[in-house]
Amino acid sequence: MKPSSVRVEFLPMLISFLLITIATPREAVANSSPTDFAAGGYATETRIPNLLRQFNSSLQALATRVSPAVVQVTVTGFGPQDEKSKDGASLIVRQHAIGSGVILDPDGYIMTNAHVVEGARQIRVLLSSPVPDSPLNIAPVGKRQILDAKLVGEDKNIDLALLKVEGHNLPTLPLGTNRSAHPGELVMAIGSPEGLQNSVTLGIVSSVWRQPDPEQPMVYVQTDAPINPGSSGGPLVDLDGYVVGLNTFILSESGGSEGLGFAIPAAAVKFVYKELRKYGHVTERKFRRACKKLFSLGSWSRSAAKLGSCYFRRRTRRSG
């Protein structure tokens, strides 16, 4: 799915709203007569609500455009039980996990996080249902399209995996590899936190070059858009519907969102996607070579925004 050619101008709307909010009361008092307040004051008062409605409509339009390309990933497998038996032995039990993914190719190629499909014996993908006009039009769970998926390849160090489902003309999202992310830029996170499919949250880019653990040389796009368990693998998109990064993990004391979410940058996702689709794996040498090439594209800050993840290691705090 290609982004709309008409840019959704959020920031100008916000700036206009703030300027009108500050300036309108003074102008109304200084330049308006009692007759103006009685006859034409209503037009001035409605300008602010109209801007809010435009901003609201723009958010809805963006969510409607990008949501169809975001899927829920359900995984069934076996793993050790948290509690050991009385004799101290670990028990292997059936486990279920839920994550998110984004369709990058209309023929059914889907990117998600490797930890989402870790230990999987069966992987299924739940495609998004059309956005209903009312709660009465929501499709029952049994009628939603569920497809079996196979694991094409994964890289646990980078924490990315490529899935394939049998499908054609599926909606897709473009990777924003030729666009630089900036701190303060508005972004949307879409996924299935706690299994709640197509949940949409709004925030900003907090940093385009964040190293959460100083002992591990890995960097991410940081956002304050709420991300929770189950959001892993879902996209972080900009105002034009381009994928800024793939939501991967959070830093949290409570286990839920505390405004510290981290996404693997789009340039890294694109490189790994191509490698996994062609070879089924990624070699560290190739990835480091790709990082050096990205560094030569421009200034440090711009390359940092595009590069993001030259070095990956296992992480312990994930969003699910």
CORPE-V14135 format. One record per residue. N is the residue number from 1. SS is DSSP state (H for helix, E for strand, C for the rest). PHI is phi in whole degrees, 0 to 359 (999 if undefined). OMEGA is omega in whole degrees, -180 to 180 (none if undefined). Layout:
n & ss & phi & omega
N & SS & PHI & OMEGA
N & SS & PHI & OMEGA
This chain:
n & ss & phi & omega
1 & C & 999 & -178
2 & C & 272 & -179
3 & C & 294 & 179
4 & C & 297 & 180
5 & C & 287 & 178
6 & C & 269 & -177
7 & C & 291 & 177
8 & C & 279 & -171
9 & C & 274 & 180
10 & H & 289 & -173
11 & H & 298 & 176
12 & H & 302 & 178
13 & H & 297 & -180
14 & H & 296 & 180
15 & H & 297 & 179
16 & H & 299 & 180
17 & H & 298 & -179
18 & H & 294 & 179
19 & H & 296 & 180
20 & H & 293 & 180
21 & H & 300 & -178
22 & H & 282 & -171
23 & H & 275 & -172
24 & H & 301 & -178
25 & H & 302 & -178
26 & H & 292 & -179
27 & H & 296 & -179
28 & H & 295 & -179
29 & H & 287 & -174
30 & H & 283 & -170
31 & H & 249 & -174
32 & C & 251 & 175
33 & C & 265 & 176
34 & H & 305 & 179
35 & H & 294 & 179
36 & H & 297 & 179
37 & H & 297 & -177
38 & H & 286 & -173
39 & H & 261 & -173
40 & C & 249 & -178
41 & H & 297 & -178
42 & H & 297 & -179
43 & H & 297 & 179
44 & H & 294 & -178
45 & H & 293 & -176
46 & H & 276 & -179
47 & H & 297 & -179
48 & H & 294 & 176
49 & H & 303 & -180
50 & H & 295 & 177
51 & H & 296 & 178
52 & H & 295 & 179
53 & H & 293 & 178
54 & H & 296 & 178
55 & H & 297 & 179
56 & H & 297 & 180
57 & H & 295 & 179
58 & H & 295 & 177
59 & H & 298 & 180
60 & H & 297 & -180
61 & H & 296 & 179
62 & H & 296 & 180
63 & H & 298 & -180
64 & H & 294 & -179
65 & H & 289 & -171
66 & H & 267 & -174
67 & H & 300 & -179
68 & C & 301 & -179
69 & C & 268 & 179
70 & E & 254 & -175
71 & E & 241 & 172
72 & E & 261 & -179
73 & E & 250 & 177
74 & E & 248 & -174
75 & E & 233 & 173
76 & E & 239 & -179
77 & E & 198 & 179
78 & E & 234 & 180
79 & E & 199 & -180
80 & E & 290 & 176
81 & C & 288 & -178
82 & C & 299 & -179
83 & C & 264 & 179
84 & C & 275 & 178
85 & C & 288 & -177
86 & C & 299 & -180
87 & C & 274 & 176
88 & C & 88 & -179
89 & C & 279 & 177
90 & C & 278 & -180
91 & C & 257 & 177
92 & E & 264 & -177
93 & E & 231 & 176
94 & E & 288 & -178
95 & E & 233 & 178
96 & E & 235 & 179
97 & E & 219 & 179
98 & E & 230 & 176
99 & E & 218 & -178
100 & E & 229 & 178
101 & E & 202 & 180
102 & E & 229 & -180
103 & E & 279 & -179
104 & E & 253 & -179
105 & E & 223 & -177
106 & C & 297 & 178
107 & C & 271 & 169
108 & C & 104 & 176
109 & E & 269 & -172
110 & E & 231 & 176
111 & E & 261 & 176
112 & E & 212 & 177
113 & C & 272 & 179
114 & H & 296 & -178
115 & H & 290 & 177
116 & H & 292 & -176
117 & C & 256 & -179
118 & C & 297 & 180
119 & C & 71 & -175
120 & E & 287 & 169
121 & E & 257 & 178
122 & E & 217 & 178
123 & E & 236 & 177
124 & E & 232 & -179
125 & E & 240 & 178
126 & E & 258 & -180
127 & C & 288 & -179
128 & C & 290 & 175
129 & C & 271 & 176
130 & C & 303 & 180
131 & C & 294 & -176
132 & C & 285 & 176
133 & C & 281 & 179
134 & C & 208 & 179
135 & H & 300 & -179
136 & H & 285 & -177
137 & H & 260 & -179
138 & C & 292 & -179
139 & C & 289 & 176
140 & C & 301 & -178
141 & H & 303 & -177
142 & H & 294 & -179
143 & H & 260 & 178
144 & C & 282 & -174
145 & C & 280 & 179
146 & E & 243 & -177
147 & E & 239 & 172
148 & E & 287 & -179
149 & E & 238 & 173
150 & E & 247 & -180
151 & E & 274 & 179
152 & E & 284 & -180
153 & E & 182 & 180
154 & E & 207 & 172
155 & E & 225 & -175
156 & C & 289 & 178
157 & C & 292 & 179
158 & C & 279 & 180
159 & C & 67 & 175
160 & E & 227 & 179
161 & E & 219 & 179
162 & E & 246 & 179
163 & E & 249 & 177
164 & E & 224 & 174
165 & E & 241 & 177
166 & C & 279 & -180
167 & C & 194 & 180
168 & C & 219 & 179
169 & C & 56 & 177
170 & C & 283 & 178
171 & C & 292 & -177
172 & C & 229 & 172
173 & C & 238 & 178
174 & C & 277 & 175
175 & E & 275 & -177
176 & C & 276 & -175
177 & C & 280 & -180
178 & C & 257 & -179
179 & C & 236 & -180
180 & C & 268 & 174
181 & C & 282 & -178
182 & C & 224 & 174
183 & C & 302 & -178
184 & C & 93 & 180
185 & C & 290 & 178
186 & E & 288 & 179
187 & E & 218 & 176
188 & E & 242 & 173
189 & E & 250 & -178
190 & E & 231 & -179
191 & E & 182 & -177
192 & C & 235 & 179
193 & H & 299 & -178
194 & H & 55 & 179
195 & H & 82 & -180
196 & C & 273 & -171
197 & C & 298 & 176
198 & C & 58 & 172
199 & E & 283 & -177
200 & E & 244 & 175
201 & E & 231 & -175
202 & E & 239 & 177
203 & E & 195 & 179
204 & E & 232 & 171
205 & E & 283 & 180
206 & E & 277 & 179
207 & E & 199 & 177
208 & E & 259 & -176
209 & E & 212 & -174
210 & E & 242 & 178
211 & C & 246 & -174
212 & C & 298 & -178
213 & C & 244 & -178
214 & C & 297 & 179
215 & C & 275 & 180
216 & C & 235 & -174
217 & C & 283 & 177
218 & C & 226 & -176
219 & C & 230 & -175
220 & E & 217 & 166
221 & E & 275 & -180
222 & E & 261 & 179
223 & E & 220 & 174
224 & C & 259 & 174
225 & C & 299 & -176
226 & C & 303 & 177
227 & C & 232 & -176
228 & C & 227 & 176
229 & C & 308 & -175
230 & C & 106 & 179
231 & C & 277 & -177
232 & C & 304 & 180
233 & C & 94 & 177
234 & C & 280 & -175
235 & E & 275 & 166
236 & E & 253 & -172
237 & E & 246 & 177
238 & C & 269 & -174
239 & C & 291 & 179
240 & C & 263 & 179
241 & C & 87 & 176
242 & C & 274 & 179
243 & E & 283 & 176
244 & E & 280 & -180
245 & E & 190 & 179
246 & E & 252 & -177
247 & E & 301 & -169
248 & E & 233 & -179
249 & E & 202 & 179
250 & E & 230 & 168
251 & C & 256 & -173
252 & C & 204 & 173
253 & C & 271 & -175
254 & C & 269 & -175
255 & C & 99 & 178
256 & C & 245 & -176
257 & C & 293 & 174
258 & C & 232 & 178
259 & C & 81 & -180
260 & C & 235 & 179
261 & E & 253 & -175
262 & E & 225 & -177
263 & E & 233 & 174
264 & E & 287 & -175
265 & E & 301 & -174
266 & H & 300 & -179
267 & H & 297 & 178
268 & H & 292 & 179
269 & H & 298 & -179
270 & H & 297 & -179
271 & H & 298 & -179
272 & H & 294 & 178
273 & H & 303 & -179
274 & H & 296 & -179
275 & H & 294 & -179
276 & H & 294 & -179
277 & H & 292 & -177
278 & H & 273 & -173
279 & H & 243 & -178
280 & C & 86 & 179
281 & C & 202 & 179
282 & C & 232 & 175
283 & C & 268 & -178
284 & H & 297 & -180
285 & H & 298 & 180
286 & H & 295 & -178
287 & H & 292 & 178
288 & H & 295 & 178
289 & H & 295 & 178
290 & H & 296 & 179
291 & H & 298 & -180
292 & H & 296 & 179
293 & H & 294 & 179
294 & H & 295 & -179
295 & H & 297 & -176
296 & C & 276 & -175
297 & C & 282 & -178
298 & C & 177 & -178
299 & C & 294 & -178
300 & H & 301 & -176
301 & H & 294 & -180
302 & H & 291 & 178
303 & H & 296 & 179
304 & H & 298 & -180
305 & H & 295 & -180
306 & H & 279 & -172
307 & H & 287 & 174
308 & C & 73 & -164
309 & C & 229 & -180
310 & C & 293 & -175
311 & C & 230 & -180
312 & C & 238 & 172
313 & C & 222 & 180
314 & C & 297 & 178
315 & C & 239 & -175
316 & C & 252 & -178
317 & C & 248 & -175
318 & C & 241 & -178
319 & C & 269 & 176
320 & C & 108 & none
